[in-house]
């Protein structure tokens, strides 16, 4: 039983050490990343455009689905 507990403690410590290292490496890379502001602006604008276009096309159908679901829930009572 003691061997099992020892192995579990060692495994947990190893996992914690790995997560701590990964966390430190991630934030070190994040701090070093200067980024490309025009590129990020372009990504944000394109994403906004895509979401708006998809929302415009899908909004009537999503509204109908939500209304039907709510009407069905009211019928259960």
mmCIF file of the N, C-alpha and C atoms, coordinates in Angstrom:
data_MODEL
# 
_entry.id   MODEL 
# 
loop_
_atom_site.group_PDB 
_atom_site.id 
_atom_site.type_symbol 
_atom_site.label_atom_id 
_atom_site.label_alt_id 
_atom_site.label_comp_id 
_atom_site.label_asym_id 
_atom_site.label_entity_id 
_atom_site.label_seq_id 
_atom_site.pdbx_PDB_ins_code 
_atom_site.Cartn_x 
_atom_site.Cartn_y 
_atom_site.Cartn_z 
_atom_site.occupancy 
_atom_site.B_iso_or_equiv 
_atom_site.pdbx_formal_charge 
_atom_site.auth_seq_id 
_atom_site.auth_comp_id 
_atom_site.auth_asym_id 
_atom_site.auth_atom_id 
_atom_site.pdbx_PDB_model_num 
ATOM 1   N N  . UNK A 1 1  ? 0.824   -1.189 0.000   1.00 0.00 ? 1  UNK A N  1 
ATOM 2   C CA . UNK A 1 1  ? 0.000   0.000  0.000   1.00 0.00 ? 1  UNK A CA 1 
ATOM 3   C C  . UNK A 1 1  ? 0.872   1.258  0.000   1.00 0.00 ? 1  UNK A C  1 
ATOM 4   N N  . UNK A 1 2  ? 1.985   1.196  0.761   1.00 0.00 ? 2  UNK A N  1 
ATOM 5   C CA . UNK A 1 2  ? 2.873   2.347  0.848   1.00 0.00 ? 2  UNK A CA 1 
ATOM 6   C C  . UNK A 1 2  ? 3.521   2.641  -0.509  1.00 0.00 ? 2  UNK A C  1 
ATOM 7   N N  . UNK A 1 3  ? 3.861   1.580  -1.268  1.00 0.00 ? 3  UNK A N  1 
ATOM 8   C CA . UNK A 1 3  ? 4.440   1.758  -2.595  1.00 0.00 ? 3  UNK A CA 1 
ATOM 9   C C  . UNK A 1 3  ? 3.467   2.464  -3.531  1.00 0.00 ? 3  UNK A C  1 
ATOM 10  N N  . UNK A 1 4  ? 2.223   2.075  -3.450  1.00 0.00 ? 4  UNK A N  1 
ATOM 11  C CA . UNK A 1 4  ? 1.210   2.680  -4.316  1.00 0.00 ? 4  UNK A CA 1 
ATOM 12  C C  . UNK A 1 4  ? 1.069   4.170  -3.995  1.00 0.00 ? 4  UNK A C  1 
ATOM 13  N N  . UNK A 1 5  ? 1.012   4.496  -2.708  1.00 0.00 ? 5  UNK A N  1 
ATOM 14  C CA . UNK A 1 5  ? 0.892   5.897  -2.307  1.00 0.00 ? 5  UNK A CA 1 
ATOM 15  C C  . UNK A 1 5  ? 2.122   6.692  -2.727  1.00 0.00 ? 5  UNK A C  1 
ATOM 16  N N  . UNK A 1 6  ? 3.292   6.095  -2.577  1.00 0.00 ? 6  UNK A N  1 
ATOM 17  C CA . UNK A 1 6  ? 4.529   6.762  -2.989  1.00 0.00 ? 6  UNK A CA 1 
ATOM 18  C C  . UNK A 1 6  ? 4.516   7.041  -4.483  1.00 0.00 ? 6  UNK A C  1 
ATOM 19  N N  . UNK A 1 7  ? 4.092   6.059  -5.271  1.00 0.00 ? 7  UNK A N  1 
ATOM 20  C CA . UNK A 1 7  ? 4.024   6.243  -6.719  1.00 0.00 ? 7  UNK A CA 1 
ATOM 21  C C  . UNK A 1 7  ? 3.004   7.313  -7.086  1.00 0.00 ? 7  UNK A C  1 
ATOM 22  N N  . UNK A 1 8  ? 1.864   7.326  -6.388  1.00 0.00 ? 8  UNK A N  1 
ATOM 23  C CA . UNK A 1 8  ? 0.859   8.340  -6.666  1.00 0.00 ? 8  UNK A CA 1 
ATOM 24  C C  . UNK A 1 8  ? 1.365   9.744  -6.337  1.00 0.00 ? 8  UNK A C  1 
ATOM 25  N N  . UNK A 1 9  ? 2.054   9.880  -5.224  1.00 0.00 ? 9  UNK A N  1 
ATOM 26  C CA . UNK A 1 9  ? 2.603   11.183 -4.838  1.00 0.00 ? 9  UNK A CA 1 
ATOM 27  C C  . UNK A 1 9  ? 3.654   11.625 -5.853  1.00 0.00 ? 9  UNK A C  1 
ATOM 28  N N  . UNK A 1 10 ? 4.527   10.704 -6.270  1.00 0.00 ? 10 UNK A N  1 
ATOM 29  C CA . UNK A 1 10 ? 5.541   11.039 -7.271  1.00 0.00 ? 10 UNK A CA 1 
ATOM 30  C C  . UNK A 1 10 ? 4.892   11.428 -8.593  1.00 0.00 ? 10 UNK A C  1 
ATOM 31  N N  . UNK A 1 11 ? 3.831   10.711 -8.984  1.00 0.00 ? 11 UNK A N  1 
ATOM 32  C CA . UNK A 1 11 ? 3.136   11.033 -10.226 1.00 0.00 ? 11 UNK A CA 1 
ATOM 33  C C  . UNK A 1 11 ? 2.494   12.413 -10.144 1.00 0.00 ? 11 UNK A C  1 
ATOM 34  N N  . UNK A 1 12 ? 1.886   12.721 -8.999  1.00 0.00 ? 12 UNK A N  1 
ATOM 35  C CA . UNK A 1 12 ? 1.257   14.036 -8.837  1.00 0.00 ? 12 UNK A CA 1 
ATOM 36  C C  . UNK A 1 12 ? 2.297   15.147 -8.869  1.00 0.00 ? 12 UNK A C  1 
ATOM 37  N N  . UNK A 1 13 ? 3.412   14.944 -8.186  1.00 0.00 ? 13 UNK A N  1 
ATOM 38  C CA . UNK A 1 13 ? 4.470   15.953 -8.189  1.00 0.00 ? 13 UNK A CA 1 
ATOM 39  C C  . UNK A 1 13 ? 5.039   16.146 -9.590  1.00 0.00 ? 13 UNK A C  1 
ATOM 40  N N  . UNK A 1 14 ? 5.190   15.055 -10.317 1.00 0.00 ? 14 UNK A N  1 
ATOM 41  C CA . UNK A 1 14 ? 5.683   15.142 -11.687 1.00 0.00 ? 14 UNK A CA 1 
ATOM 42  C C  . UNK A 1 14 ? 4.695   15.901 -12.570 1.00 0.00 ? 14 UNK A C  1 
ATOM 43  N N  . UNK A 1 15 ? 3.417   15.609 -12.403 1.00 0.00 ? 15 UNK A N  1 
ATOM 44  C CA . UNK A 1 15 ? 2.387   16.305 -13.173 1.00 0.00 ? 15 UNK A CA 1 
ATOM 45  C C  . UNK A 1 15 ? 2.372   17.798 -12.844 1.00 0.00 ? 15 UNK A C  1 
ATOM 46  N N  . UNK A 1 16 ? 2.440   18.112 -11.550 1.00 0.00 ? 16 UNK A N  1 
ATOM 47  C CA . UNK A 1 16 ? 2.461   19.526 -11.143 1.00 0.00 ? 16 UNK A CA 1 
ATOM 48  C C  . UNK A 1 16 ? 3.680   20.238 -11.712 1.00 0.00 ? 16 UNK A C  1 
ATOM 49  N N  . UNK A 1 17 ? 4.832   19.577 -11.684 1.00 0.00 ? 17 UNK A N  1 
ATOM 50  C CA . UNK A 1 17 ? 6.046   20.169 -12.213 1.00 0.00 ? 17 UNK A CA 1 
ATOM 51  C C  . UNK A 1 17 ? 5.903   20.434 -13.711 1.00 0.00 ? 17 UNK A C  1 
ATOM 52  N N  . UNK A 1 18 ? 5.346   19.460 -14.426 1.00 0.00 ? 18 UNK A N  1 
ATOM 53  C CA . UNK A 1 18 ? 5.145   19.634 -15.862 1.00 0.00 ? 18 UNK A CA 1 
ATOM 54  C C  . UNK A 1 18 ? 4.179   20.765 -16.169 1.00 0.00 ? 18 UNK A C  1 
ATOM 55  N N  . UNK A 1 19 ? 3.091   20.836 -15.418 1.00 0.00 ? 19 UNK A N  1 
ATOM 56  C CA . UNK A 1 19 ? 2.123   21.919 -15.637 1.00 0.00 ? 19 UNK A CA 1 
ATOM 57  C C  . UNK A 1 19 ? 2.722   23.277 -15.302 1.00 0.00 ? 19 UNK A C  1 
ATOM 58  N N  . UNK A 1 20 ? 3.512   23.335 -14.241 1.00 0.00 ? 20 UNK A N  1 
ATOM 59  C CA . UNK A 1 20 ? 4.153   24.596 -13.861 1.00 0.00 ? 20 UNK A CA 1 
ATOM 60  C C  . UNK A 1 20 ? 5.128   25.046 -14.948 1.00 0.00 ? 20 UNK A C  1 
ATOM 61  N N  . UNK A 1 21 ? 5.894   24.113 -15.472 1.00 0.00 ? 21 UNK A N  1 
ATOM 62  C CA . UNK A 1 21 ? 6.829   24.459 -16.550 1.00 0.00 ? 21 UNK A CA 1 
ATOM 63  C C  . UNK A 1 21 ? 6.089   24.913 -17.793 1.00 0.00 ? 21 UNK A C  1 
ATOM 64  N N  . UNK A 1 22 ? 5.013   24.195 -18.148 1.00 0.00 ? 22 UNK A N  1 
ATOM 65  C CA . UNK A 1 22 ? 4.233   24.565 -19.328 1.00 0.00 ? 22 UNK A CA 1 
ATOM 66  C C  . UNK A 1 22 ? 3.623   25.954 -19.145 1.00 0.00 ? 22 UNK A C  1 
ATOM 67  N N  . UNK A 1 23 ? 3.110   26.219 -17.953 1.00 0.00 ? 23 UNK A N  1 
ATOM 68  C CA . UNK A 1 23 ? 2.520   27.520 -17.651 1.00 0.00 ? 23 UNK A CA 1 
ATOM 69  C C  . UNK A 1 23 ? 3.570   28.631 -17.773 1.00 0.00 ? 23 UNK A C  1 
ATOM 70  N N  . UNK A 1 24 ? 4.743   28.404 -17.202 1.00 0.00 ? 24 UNK A N  1 
ATOM 71  C CA . UNK A 1 24 ? 5.819   29.400 -17.268 1.00 0.00 ? 24 UNK A CA 1 
ATOM 72  C C  . UNK A 1 24 ? 6.270   29.630 -18.706 1.00 0.00 ? 24 UNK A C  1 
ATOM 73  N N  . UNK A 1 25 ? 6.434   28.549 -19.465 1.00 0.00 ? 25 UNK A N  1 
ATOM 74  C CA . UNK A 1 25 ? 6.853   28.677 -20.863 1.00 0.00 ? 25 UNK A CA 1 
ATOM 75  C C  . UNK A 1 25 ? 5.817   29.424 -21.680 1.00 0.00 ? 25 UNK A C  1 
ATOM 76  N N  . UNK A 1 26 ? 4.546   29.140 -21.445 1.00 0.00 ? 26 UNK A N  1 
ATOM 77  C CA . UNK A 1 26 ? 3.475   29.798 -22.190 1.00 0.00 ? 26 UNK A CA 1 
ATOM 78  C C  . UNK A 1 26 ? 3.500   31.299 -21.945 1.00 0.00 ? 26 UNK A C  1 
ATOM 79  N N  . UNK A 1 27 ? 3.569   31.703 -20.686 1.00 0.00 ? 27 UNK A N  1 
ATOM 80  C CA . UNK A 1 27 ? 3.554   33.124 -20.384 1.00 0.00 ? 27 UNK A CA 1 
ATOM 81  C C  . UNK A 1 27 ? 4.851   33.811 -20.802 1.00 0.00 ? 27 UNK A C  1 
ATOM 82  N N  . UNK A 1 28 ? 5.956   33.092 -20.790 1.00 0.00 ? 28 UNK A N  1 
ATOM 83  C CA . UNK A 1 28 ? 7.211   33.675 -21.282 1.00 0.00 ? 28 UNK A CA 1 
ATOM 84  C C  . UNK A 1 28 ? 7.107   33.949 -22.777 1.00 0.00 ? 28 UNK A C  1 
ATOM 85  N N  . UNK A 1 29 ? 6.546   32.998 -23.529 1.00 0.00 ? 29 UNK A N  1 
ATOM 86  C CA . UNK A 1 29 ? 6.355   33.215 -24.967 1.00 0.00 ? 29 UNK A CA 1 
ATOM 87  C C  . UNK A 1 29 ? 5.343   34.317 -25.219 1.00 0.00 ? 29 UNK A C  1 
ATOM 88  N N  . UNK A 1 30 ? 4.317   34.387 -24.391 1.00 0.00 ? 30 UNK A N  1 
ATOM 89  C CA . UNK A 1 30 ? 3.286   35.409 -24.561 1.00 0.00 ? 30 UNK A CA 1 
ATOM 90  C C  . UNK A 1 30 ? 3.871   36.800 -24.338 1.00 0.00 ? 30 UNK A C  1 
ATOM 91  N N  . UNK A 1 31 ? 4.731   36.942 -23.333 1.00 0.00 ? 31 UNK A N  1 
ATOM 92  C CA . UNK A 1 31 ? 5.362   38.234 -23.070 1.00 0.00 ? 31 UNK A CA 1 
ATOM 93  C C  . UNK A 1 31 ? 6.316   38.618 -24.195 1.00 0.00 ? 31 UNK A C  1 
ATOM 94  N N  . UNK A 1 32 ? 6.999   37.639 -24.774 1.00 0.00 ? 32 UNK A N  1 
ATOM 95  C CA . UNK A 1 32 ? 7.959   37.922 -25.832 1.00 0.00 ? 32 UNK A CA 1 
ATOM 96  C C  . UNK A 1 32 ? 7.281   38.216 -27.162 1.00 0.00 ? 32 UNK A C  1 
ATOM 97  N N  . UNK A 1 33 ? 6.034   37.801 -27.314 1.00 0.00 ? 33 UNK A N  1 
ATOM 98  C CA . UNK A 1 33 ? 5.326   37.980 -28.580 1.00 0.00 ? 33 UNK A CA 1 
ATOM 99  C C  . UNK A 1 33 ? 4.925   39.435 -28.746 1.00 0.00 ? 33 UNK A C  1 
ATOM 100 N N  . UNK A 1 34 ? 5.501   40.077 -29.729 1.00 0.00 ? 34 UNK A N  1 
ATOM 101 C CA . UNK A 1 34 ? 5.158   41.472 -29.978 1.00 0.00 ? 34 UNK A CA 1 
ATOM 102 C C  . UNK A 1 34 ? 3.893   41.562 -30.820 1.00 0.00 ? 34 UNK A C  1 
ATOM 103 N N  . UNK A 1 35 ? 3.683   40.594 -31.662 1.00 0.00 ? 35 UNK A N  1 
ATOM 104 C CA . UNK A 1 35 ? 2.460   40.549 -32.450 1.00 0.00 ? 35 UNK A CA 1 
ATOM 105 C C  . UNK A 1 35 ? 2.505   41.460 -33.659 1.00 0.00 ? 35 UNK A C  1 
ATOM 106 N N  . UNK A 1 36 ? 1.551   41.223 -34.491 1.00 0.00 ? 36 UNK A N  1 
ATOM 107 C CA . UNK A 1 36 ? 1.408   41.989 -35.716 1.00 0.00 ? 36 UNK A CA 1 
ATOM 108 C C  . UNK A 1 36 ? 0.047   42.673 -35.637 1.00 0.00 ? 36 UNK A C  1 
ATOM 109 N N  . UNK A 1 37 ? 0.041   43.929 -35.201 1.00 0.00 ? 37 UNK A N  1 
ATOM 110 C CA . UNK A 1 37 ? -1.227  44.624 -34.949 1.00 0.00 ? 37 UNK A CA 1 
ATOM 111 C C  . UNK A 1 37 ? -2.101  44.686 -36.196 1.00 0.00 ? 37 UNK A C  1 
ATOM 112 N N  . UNK A 1 38 ? -1.584  45.085 -37.359 1.00 0.00 ? 38 UNK A N  1 
ATOM 113 C CA . UNK A 1 38 ? -2.464  45.108 -38.537 1.00 0.00 ? 38 UNK A CA 1 
ATOM 114 C C  . UNK A 1 38 ? -3.034  43.727 -38.871 1.00 0.00 ? 38 UNK A C  1 
ATOM 115 N N  . UNK A 1 39 ? -2.235  42.695 -38.637 1.00 0.00 ? 39 UNK A N  1 
ATOM 116 C CA . UNK A 1 39 ? -2.729  41.334 -38.887 1.00 0.00 ? 39 UNK A CA 1 
ATOM 117 C C  . UNK A 1 39 ? -3.862  40.976 -37.948 1.00 0.00 ? 39 UNK A C  1 
ATOM 118 N N  . UNK A 1 40 ? -3.719  41.329 -36.669 1.00 0.00 ? 40 UNK A N  1 
ATOM 119 C CA . UNK A 1 40 ? -4.784  41.036 -35.706 1.00 0.00 ? 40 UNK A CA 1 
ATOM 120 C C  . UNK A 1 40 ? -6.029  41.841 -36.010 1.00 0.00 ? 40 UNK A C  1 
ATOM 121 N N  . UNK A 1 41 ? -5.854  43.085 -36.431 1.00 0.00 ? 41 UNK A N  1 
ATOM 122 C CA . UNK A 1 41 ? -7.014  43.905 -36.792 1.00 0.00 ? 41 UNK A CA 1 
ATOM 123 C C  . UNK A 1 41 ? -7.734  43.264 -37.968 1.00 0.00 ? 41 UNK A C  1 
ATOM 124 N N  . UNK A 1 42 ? -6.992  42.799 -38.938 1.00 0.00 ? 42 UNK A N  1 
ATOM 125 C CA . UNK A 1 42 ? -7.590  42.145 -40.096 1.00 0.00 ? 42 UNK A CA 1 
ATOM 126 C C  . UNK A 1 42 ? -8.345  40.882 -39.685 1.00 0.00 ? 42 UNK A C  1 
ATOM 127 N N  . UNK A 1 43 ? -7.759  40.099 -38.806 1.00 0.00 ? 43 UNK A N  1 
ATOM 128 C CA . UNK A 1 43 ? -8.417  38.880 -38.333 1.00 0.00 ? 43 UNK A CA 1 
ATOM 129 C C  . UNK A 1 43 ? -9.719  39.230 -37.613 1.00 0.00 ? 43 UNK A C  1 
ATOM 130 N N  . UNK A 1 44 ? -9.679  40.233 -36.757 1.00 0.00 ? 44 UNK A N  1 
ATOM 131 C CA . UNK A 1 44 ? -10.886 40.635 -36.022 1.00 0.00 ? 44 UNK A CA 1 
ATOM 132 C C  . UNK A 1 44 ? -11.957 41.141 -36.979 1.00 0.00 ? 44 UNK A C  1 
ATOM 133 N N  . UNK A 1 45 ? -11.577 41.962 -37.937 1.00 0.00 ? 45 UNK A N  1 
ATOM 134 C CA . UNK A 1 45 ? -12.556 42.494 -38.884 1.00 0.00 ? 45 UNK A CA 1 
ATOM 135 C C  . UNK A 1 45 ? -13.156 41.391 -39.758 1.00 0.00 ? 45 UNK A C  1 
ATOM 136 N N  . UNK A 1 46 ? -12.314 40.456 -40.204 1.00 0.00 ? 46 UNK A N  1 
ATOM 137 C CA . UNK A 1 46 ? -12.828 39.362 -41.036 1.00 0.00 ? 46 UNK A CA 1 
ATOM 138 C C  . UNK A 1 46 ? -13.754 38.464 -40.230 1.00 0.00 ? 46 UNK A C  1 
ATOM 139 N N  . UNK A 1 47 ? -13.396 38.187 -38.979 1.00 0.00 ? 47 UNK A N  1 
ATOM 140 C CA . UNK A 1 47 ? -14.245 37.361 -38.131 1.00 0.00 ? 47 UNK A CA 1 
ATOM 141 C C  . UNK A 1 47 ? -15.582 38.051 -37.886 1.00 0.00 ? 47 UNK A C  1 
ATOM 142 N N  . UNK A 1 48 ? -15.532 39.352 -37.613 1.00 0.00 ? 48 UNK A N  1 
ATOM 143 C CA . UNK A 1 48 ? -16.769 40.107 -37.407 1.00 0.00 ? 48 UNK A CA 1 
ATOM 144 C C  . UNK A 1 48 ? -17.634 40.072 -38.651 1.00 0.00 ? 48 UNK A C  1 
ATOM 145 N N  . UNK A 1 49 ? -17.022 40.230 -39.805 1.00 0.00 ? 49 UNK A N  1 
ATOM 146 C CA . UNK A 1 49 ? -17.771 40.172 -41.062 1.00 0.00 ? 49 UNK A CA 1 
ATOM 147 C C  . UNK A 1 49 ? -18.412 38.815 -41.284 1.00 0.00 ? 49 UNK A C  1 
ATOM 148 N N  . UNK A 1 50 ? -17.657 37.748 -41.018 1.00 0.00 ? 50 UNK A N  1 
ATOM 149 C CA . UNK A 1 50 ? -18.213 36.399 -41.186 1.00 0.00 ? 50 UNK A CA 1 
ATOM 150 C C  . UNK A 1 50 ? -19.369 36.145 -40.230 1.00 0.00 ? 50 UNK A C  1 
ATOM 151 N N  . UNK A 1 51 ? -19.199 36.533 -38.973 1.00 0.00 ? 51 UNK A N  1 
ATOM 152 C CA . UNK A 1 51 ? -20.266 36.329 -37.988 1.00 0.00 ? 51 UNK A CA 1 
ATOM 153 C C  . UNK A 1 51 ? -21.509 37.111 -38.389 1.00 0.00 ? 51 UNK A C  1 
ATOM 154 N N  . UNK A 1 52 ? -21.324 38.341 -38.833 1.00 0.00 ? 52 UNK A N  1 
ATOM 155 C CA . UNK A 1 52 ? -22.466 39.166 -39.254 1.00 0.00 ? 52 UNK A CA 1 
ATOM 156 C C  . UNK A 1 52 ? -23.174 38.540 -40.450 1.00 0.00 ? 52 UNK A C  1 
ATOM 157 N N  . UNK A 1 53 ? -22.407 38.076 -41.416 1.00 0.00 ? 53 UNK A N  1 
ATOM 158 C CA . UNK A 1 53 ? -23.018 37.463 -42.606 1.00 0.00 ? 53 UNK A CA 1 
ATOM 159 C C  . UNK A 1 53 ? -23.775 36.189 -42.238 1.00 0.00 ? 53 UNK A C  1 
ATOM 160 N N  . UNK A 1 54 ? -23.164 35.351 -41.433 1.00 0.00 ? 54 UNK A N  1 
ATOM 161 C CA . UNK A 1 54 ? -23.826 34.096 -41.046 1.00 0.00 ? 54 UNK A CA 1 
ATOM 162 C C  . UNK A 1 54 ? -25.050 34.385 -40.194 1.00 0.00 ? 54 UNK A C  1 
ATOM 163 N N  . UNK A 1 55 ? -24.932 35.350 -39.280 1.00 0.00 ? 55 UNK A N  1 
ATOM 164 C CA . UNK A 1 55 ? -26.062 35.706 -38.417 1.00 0.00 ? 55 UNK A CA 1 
ATOM 165 C C  . UNK A 1 55 ? -27.222 36.245 -39.254 1.00 0.00 ? 55 UNK A C  1 
ATOM 166 N N  . UNK A 1 56 ? -26.939 37.065 -40.269 1.00 0.00 ? 56 UNK A N  1 
ATOM 167 C CA . UNK A 1 56 ? -27.984 37.613 -41.128 1.00 0.00 ? 56 UNK A CA 1 
ATOM 168 C C  . UNK A 1 56 ? -28.733 36.499 -41.849 1.00 0.00 ? 56 UNK A C  1 
ATOM 169 N N  . UNK A 1 57 ? -28.006 35.512 -42.313 1.00 0.00 ? 57 UNK A N  1 
ATOM 170 C CA . UNK A 1 57 ? -28.635 34.410 -43.039 1.00 0.00 ? 57 UNK A CA 1 
ATOM 171 C C  . UNK A 1 57 ? -29.386 33.487 -42.077 1.00 0.00 ? 57 UNK A C  1 
ATOM 172 N N  . UNK A 1 58 ? -28.819 33.218 -40.909 1.00 0.00 ? 58 UNK A N  1 
ATOM 173 C CA . UNK A 1 58 ? -29.373 32.211 -40.004 1.00 0.00 ? 58 UNK A CA 1 
ATOM 174 C C  . UNK A 1 58 ? -30.382 32.768 -38.999 1.00 0.00 ? 58 UNK A C  1 
ATOM 175 N N  . UNK A 1 59 ? -30.453 34.065 -38.824 1.00 0.00 ? 59 UNK A N  1 
ATOM 176 C CA . UNK A 1 59 ? -31.295 34.656 -37.776 1.00 0.00 ? 59 UNK A CA 1 
ATOM 177 C C  . UNK A 1 59 ? -32.773 34.245 -37.872 1.00 0.00 ? 59 UNK A C  1 
ATOM 178 N N  . UNK A 1 60 ? -33.404 34.302 -39.034 1.00 0.00 ? 60 UNK A N  1 
ATOM 179 C CA . UNK A 1 60 ? -34.820 33.912 -39.076 1.00 0.00 ? 60 UNK A CA 1 
ATOM 180 C C  . UNK A 1 60 ? -35.044 32.453 -38.666 1.00 0.00 ? 60 UNK A C  1 
ATOM 181 N N  . UNK A 1 61 ? -34.179 31.579 -39.116 1.00 0.00 ? 61 UNK A N  1 
ATOM 182 C CA . UNK A 1 61 ? -34.327 30.166 -38.778 1.00 0.00 ? 61 UNK A CA 1 
ATOM 183 C C  . UNK A 1 61 ? -34.055 29.925 -37.295 1.00 0.00 ? 61 UNK A C  1 
ATOM 184 N N  . UNK A 1 62 ? -33.030 30.578 -36.744 1.00 0.00 ? 62 UNK A N  1 
ATOM 185 C CA . UNK A 1 62 ? -32.746 30.434 -35.322 1.00 0.00 ? 62 UNK A CA 1 
ATOM 186 C C  . UNK A 1 62 ? -33.883 30.975 -34.470 1.00 0.00 ? 62 UNK A C  1 
ATOM 187 N N  . UNK A 1 63 ? -34.476 32.079 -34.911 1.00 0.00 ? 63 UNK A N  1 
ATOM 188 C CA . UNK A 1 63 ? -35.620 32.645 -34.196 1.00 0.00 ? 63 UNK A CA 1 
ATOM 189 C C  . UNK A 1 63 ? -36.789 31.667 -34.209 1.00 0.00 ? 63 UNK A C  1 
ATOM 190 N N  . UNK A 1 64 ? -37.054 31.051 -35.359 1.00 0.00 ? 64 UNK A N  1 
ATOM 191 C CA . UNK A 1 64 ? -38.145 30.083 -35.466 1.00 0.00 ? 64 UNK A CA 1 
ATOM 192 C C  . UNK A 1 64 ? -37.887 28.869 -34.572 1.00 0.00 ? 64 UNK A C  1 
ATOM 193 N N  . UNK A 1 65 ? -36.644 28.395 -34.542 1.00 0.00 ? 65 UNK A N  1 
ATOM 194 C CA . UNK A 1 65 ? -36.303 27.238 -33.700 1.00 0.00 ? 65 UNK A CA 1 
ATOM 195 C C  . UNK A 1 65 ? -36.526 27.580 -32.233 1.00 0.00 ? 65 UNK A C  1 
ATOM 196 N N  . UNK A 1 66 ? -36.056 28.755 -31.802 1.00 0.00 ? 66 UNK A N  1 
ATOM 197 C CA . UNK A 1 66 ? -36.228 29.170 -30.418 1.00 0.00 ? 66 UNK A CA 1 
ATOM 198 C C  . UNK A 1 66 ? -37.701 29.327 -30.069 1.00 0.00 ? 66 UNK A C  1 
ATOM 199 N N  . UNK A 1 67 ? -38.473 29.937 -30.961 1.00 0.00 ? 67 UNK A N  1 
ATOM 200 C CA . UNK A 1 67 ? -39.903 30.128 -30.708 1.00 0.00 ? 67 UNK A CA 1 
ATOM 201 C C  . UNK A 1 67 ? -40.613 28.780 -30.602 1.00 0.00 ? 67 UNK A C  1 
ATOM 202 N N  . UNK A 1 68 ? -40.316 27.871 -31.493 1.00 0.00 ? 68 UNK A N  1 
ATOM 203 C CA . UNK A 1 68 ? -40.934 26.542 -31.443 1.00 0.00 ? 68 UNK A CA 1 
ATOM 204 C C  . UNK A 1 68 ? -40.565 25.807 -30.156 1.00 0.00 ? 68 UNK A C  1 
ATOM 205 N N  . UNK A 1 69 ? -39.310 25.935 -29.733 1.00 0.00 ? 69 UNK A N  1 
ATOM 206 C CA . UNK A 1 69 ? -38.881 25.281 -28.497 1.00 0.00 ? 69 UNK A CA 1 
ATOM 207 C C  . UNK A 1 69 ? -39.605 25.853 -27.288 1.00 0.00 ? 69 UNK A C  1 
ATOM 208 N N  . UNK A 1 70 ? -39.706 27.172 -27.237 1.00 0.00 ? 70 UNK A N  1 
ATOM 209 C CA . UNK A 1 70 ? -40.408 27.805 -26.113 1.00 0.00 ? 70 UNK A CA 1 
ATOM 210 C C  . UNK A 1 70 ? -41.893 27.473 -26.121 1.00 0.00 ? 70 UNK A C  1 
ATOM 211 N N  . UNK A 1 71 ? -42.502 27.446 -27.308 1.00 0.00 ? 71 UNK A N  1 
ATOM 212 C CA . UNK A 1 71 ? -43.909 27.071 -27.398 1.00 0.00 ? 71 UNK A CA 1 
ATOM 213 C C  . UNK A 1 71 ? -44.120 25.629 -26.943 1.00 0.00 ? 71 UNK A C  1 
ATOM 214 N N  . UNK A 1 72 ? -43.193 24.746 -27.292 1.00 0.00 ? 72 UNK A N  1 
ATOM 215 C CA . UNK A 1 72 ? -43.287 23.354 -26.882 1.00 0.00 ? 72 UNK A CA 1 
ATOM 216 C C  . UNK A 1 72 ? -43.143 23.232 -25.366 1.00 0.00 ? 72 UNK A C  1 
ATOM 217 N N  . UNK A 1 73 ? -42.261 24.037 -24.782 1.00 0.00 ? 73 UNK A N  1 
ATOM 218 C CA . UNK A 1 73 ? -42.088 24.007 -23.320 1.00 0.00 ? 73 UNK A CA 1 
ATOM 219 C C  . UNK A 1 73 ? -43.352 24.518 -22.617 1.00 0.00 ? 73 UNK A C  1 
ATOM 220 N N  . UNK A 1 74 ? -44.006 25.503 -23.204 1.00 0.00 ? 74 UNK A N  1 
ATOM 221 C CA . UNK A 1 74 ? -45.249 26.013 -22.602 1.00 0.00 ? 74 UNK A CA 1 
ATOM 222 C C  . UNK A 1 74 ? -46.362 24.970 -22.684 1.00 0.00 ? 74 UNK A C  1 
ATOM 223 N N  . UNK A 1 75 ? -46.331 24.129 -23.696 1.00 0.00 ? 75 UNK A N  1 
ATOM 224 C CA . UNK A 1 75 ? -47.332 23.087 -23.844 1.00 0.00 ? 75 UNK A CA 1 
ATOM 225 C C  . UNK A 1 75 ? -47.169 21.961 -22.841 1.00 0.00 ? 75 UNK A C  1 
ATOM 226 N N  . UNK A 1 76 ? -45.987 21.806 -22.268 1.00 0.00 ? 76 UNK A N  1 
ATOM 227 C CA . UNK A 1 76 ? -45.732 20.729 -21.297 1.00 0.00 ? 76 UNK A CA 1 
ATOM 228 C C  . UNK A 1 76 ? -46.464 20.992 -19.999 1.00 0.00 ? 76 UNK A C  1 
ATOM 229 N N  . UNK A 1 77 ? -46.572 22.245 -19.614 1.00 0.00 ? 77 UNK A N  1 
ATOM 230 C CA . UNK A 1 77 ? -47.228 22.587 -18.364 1.00 0.00 ? 77 UNK A CA 1 
ATOM 231 C C  . UNK A 1 77 ? -48.627 22.171 -18.446 1.00 0.00 ? 77 UNK A C  1 
# 
